[in-house]
Amino acid sequence: MAVPFRRTSKTKKRMRRTHLKKTVGSLTTCPKCGATIRPHRACLQCGYYKNEEVIKVDEEEK
């Protein structure tokens, strides 16, 4: 099995890993209530998706 001749420096290691980072997911606002939600998901505050009620939400939670 091959063994590296020299140790990989911190700079070389970090340059190799520069593209390995997390990205922030996109968010949109609900057109019905204005809450921040993920795209293509039903709103948990009002229960609407594409102007149709798909989740029954209690009035106390609103």
C-alpha positions in Angstrom: 0.0 0.0 0.0 1.3 3.4 -0.9 2.3 5.9 1.8 2.5 9.7 1.2 6.1 10.9 1.0 5.2 14.2 2.6 2.5 15.4 5.0 -0.3 17.4 3.4 -0.1 21.0 4.6 -3.0 22.8 6.2 -3.2 25.2 3.2 -3.3 22.4 0.6 -5.9 20.6 2.6 -8.1 23.7 3.0 -7.8 24.6 -0.6 -9.0 21.2 -1.6 -12.0 21.5 0.7 -13.1 25.1 -0.3 -16.1 23.8 -2.3 -17.3 21.5 0.5 -19.7 23.8 2.3 -23.3 23.9 3.2 -25.7 26.2 1.4 -28.7 28.0 2.8 -32.0 26.5 1.6 -34.5 28.8 -0.2 -37.5 30.2 1.6 -40.7 31.9 0.3 -43.6 33.7 1.9 -47.1 32.4 2.1 -49.4 34.5 -0.1 -52.3 33.9 2.3 -50.8 34.7 5.7 -47.3 36.0 5.0 -45.5 33.3 7.0 -42.0 32.1 5.9 -42.2 28.6 4.4 -40.2 26.3 2.2 -41.1 26.2 -1.5 -43.7 23.7 -2.7 -44.9 22.9 0.9 -48.2 23.6 2.6 -48.2 26.5 5.1 -48.3 25.2 8.7 -49.7 28.5 10.0 -52.8 28.8 7.8 -52.9 25.3 6.1 -53.1 26.6 2.5 -51.2 25.5 -0.6 -51.8 27.1 -4.0 -54.8 29.0 -2.6 -56.5 25.7 -1.5 -56.9 24.6 2.1 -55.1 21.3 2.4 -54.6 21.1 6.2 -57.2 21.9 8.8 -55.7 24.3 11.3 -57.4 25.2 14.6 -58.4 28.8 15.1 -56.5 28.8 18.4 -53.2 28.2 16.6 -53.8 31.0 14.1 
